[in-house]
């Protein structure tokens, strides 16, 4: 078992490179936050494509994540090792898909996603505890993204209906 991966581990297998967020999962301090930040330029790249493609690509990235996170987790000896951040990248890109294009909204999206990803309220906590492997890694972040999207959309609805 590897206690914390290094560049050698990162480059040993393409799945490791992707699962560790192109290296953003290597820092020992706040790797999930670094991975979430990598979601920003990835989403900006996605924005260059037609919007209907966004959902297909995000779904493909989610399915790919089940596979690559499973491989990396087995190699690391921990199903949801802290250095695996592909789940944060994909989930935060999904959050940004439902977020208005402004730095304030993106900051709120970032903070909400990190809050729910770290806090893990129900049912995220159940998913995190009971579903293992690549699916478990990806699913709890997908649920955190759902919470973040719901809170962002609720905030937008309140703003439009009560503060306009």
N, C-alpha and C positions, 0 to 999 in steps of 0.2 A: 504494500500500500504506500502510495506517495502522500506525504503529509501536506505539502503544498506544491503544485506544479511549477515548473520553470520553463524557460524558453525551449529547452530540449524536448520536454513533454509536449509543449504547444505545437512544435513543428514535426513531431513524430508521425502524426496521422492527420489527414484533412478534417476528420470529425473533431479532433481535439482543437484544431485551429478555429473551427467555427463555433463549437460549444463554448470555448473560452473567449468568445467574442473578439476574435482577431488579436487577442492578447490583453484585452481590457479586463479580463478576469484574473490576471496574474497578480495585481497588487493585493496584499493581505488586508489592507484597510479598505473597507467599503467596496468590494468588487461588484456587488449588485448595482450600486450607484454608478460606478464607472461603466458597467454594461448598459445601464439605462441611458446614459449620455451618448453611447455609441448609436443608440436607436435614432437619435436626432439626424445625423448626416445620412443614415440609411433611409430614413423617411423622406428627407429632402430629395434623395435620389429617386425614390419611389414616386414622388410628386411629379417627376418629369414624364411619367407614363399616364395614359388615359385612366381615369378613375375606376372604371369597371375592372381593370386589371389589378388594381390595388388589392381587392379582396381575394382574388385568385392567388396572387403572389403571397399575401399574408397567410392564407390557408396552406399553401405549399411550404412556406417557411415554418409554420407550426408543425406540419407532418414531418418535415425534415428534422425539426428539433427533437421530436420523439426518438428518432433514430440516432442522431449524433449525440444527444445528451445521454442516451442509454450507453453508447460506446464509451464516452468520456467517463461517465460515472463508474462503469465497471473497471476501467483502467485505473481510476483514482481510488477505487475501493469504497466509494461512498456514492449512493444513488444521486443525491442532490448536493454534491460538493459545492462549497461556497464559490469556487472559481468558475463554475459553469454559469454563464450569463446569457447564453443564447435566448433563454426564456424571457429575460428582462428586455432584451433588444426587440424581440418579436412582439411581446405584449405591449411595450411602450409605443411601438409603431402603430399598433391597433388603436391605442388611446389617442394618438395624434391624428389619426384618420377622422376622429369625431370631435376634434378640437379646433376652434377658430384660429385663423392664421394671424396671431399676434404674439409678441414675446410674453405678455402678461398671461395670456391663456395657456401658452406652452409651459410657462413656469408653474402655473397652477396645476396643469396636467402632470408635470414631473413630480411635484410635491405630493399630490394625491396618490399617484401610482406608487411612489416609494412608501408612503404611509401605509397603504393597504397591503403592499408586498411584505413589509416588515411586520406589521401588526397581525395580519392574517385573521381577520374576524370570520365568524361562521359564514359560509361553509368552507372557506379557504383553509382553515385550521384542520378540518376533517380530511380534506383532500390531501393536505401536506402530510398528515400522519398515516393515512391508510392507502394511498395510491403511490406506489414506488416505481422506479425505473424511469425511462424517458417520458412516459405519459404523465407520471406524477410531477416531474420537474416542470413540464410545460403547462399542465392544467392549473396549478395553484397561481401561476402568474397570469394566466388567461382570466381566472376569476378575479384577481386583483385589478386587472384592466377593466373588467366589467363594473366593479365598484367605482373606479376612477371615472369611467365614462358616465355612469349614472349620476354621480355627484356633479360632474362638470355640466351635464345637460340640465340637471335640476337647477344648478346655479344660473345657467343661461336663461332658463324659463322664468325664474324669479326676477332676474334682471330685466328681461323684456316685458314682463307683465306688471311689475310693480315699481321699477325704478326708471322707466323710460319717460 
